[in-house]
Structure formats: C-alpha cells, structure tokens
C-alpha cells in the first residue's frame, strides 16, 4: 500500500508510519510529495530503532516528505531523519 509502511518482527506487526500521497505546486511546477503522519510503535518494541527505520524507509522514496505538529517523541525521530523544524 503506497500510503502505509509497516514494521514487522517475526509474524507480528510492531509499527507503522502513514505516508499520504500529495502533490505540491510551486509557481507552475507540480511536485510529488507525501505527508508523514501516525507514527505508531508497539510499546514492547520501542527504543529499538523501529521508528527510525520507518522514517528512513519513507525518506528513501523519491518524494518530498512533509510533516506537521508531531508528538514530542515523533519530533525527535523526525529531526534525526532529516526533517527541518
């Protein structure tokens, strides 16, 4: 699914990152983009790098990635992944 990344451990889904496809228009040019939202990691699998891996995978896509008003914990991960405040 284009708008959702899942993190799995063995047969269990342990995290997800929503990446909603959007288009940006600047002047007369249209850019492919994605809106990062809803980062969720199972509490048993937090502090293991799952959130970082989800953001890294999302940022490897050939799209501009946007985010807005993250939770304090998500903001830390987003800054590590290269987002600008």
N, C-alpha and C positions, 0 to 999 in steps of 0.2 A: 504494500500500500504506500503510495507516494507521500502521504501526509503523516506517517507514523513510523518511528523507529522503535524497535523492541530490543531489550537486552534479555538474553536467556542464560540460565545456568542449568546444565543438565536438561531436564524437560520442563523447567519452571520459568515462567516469565517473571523477571525480577525488577524490570524498569521499563520506562517508556519516555519518549520525547515526541511531542506533537510538532510537526513542521508543515504548516498550512501553506499551500502554494498561492502566491500572489504575484501581481505584476506591478512594477513601479514605472511611472512616467516622469522623466526629467527632460525638460524642454520638449523636444519632439521624439525622443527615443524611449522605447519600452524595454525594460529590463526584467528578466525572470528573477523572482525572489521567493523567499519562504519566511514565514513568521514562526519563530520558535516559541512554543508555549507548552504548558502542562508537563514539566519535567517531574516524574514520579519515580522513586526508587523504593522498593520494599525495605522497611526498616531493618530487617535482618541482614541486608546486603549493602547498607550504607557505609561510607568511609572506606570502600574498597576500590574506588575509581570508576564505578558504574556510570555515574552522572557525567564524569569527564569523558568516558568512552562514547557515550551517546552524543554529547556535544561535538566531539572530534569527528565522529562519523557524519553528523549533519553538516559540519563546516566543510567537509571534503566535496560536497555536492557543488556543481558549477552554478551556484546561485548566490545572490546577495542574501544574507541572513539577518533578519530583524528580530528584535525582542523589546519588550516594554514592561515596566513595573514588575520585575521578578521578586520573588520572596528573597529575604536576605541570604539564605543558603544557596538558592539558584543564582543570585547575583555573583557570589564568589566563584561559582563554576563558570558562569558566562564570562567574567573578566579573565579567568585563566584560559578560556577557549579563544580569547582574542576580541571579544566584544568591547566596544567603547562605551563608557558611561554616558 
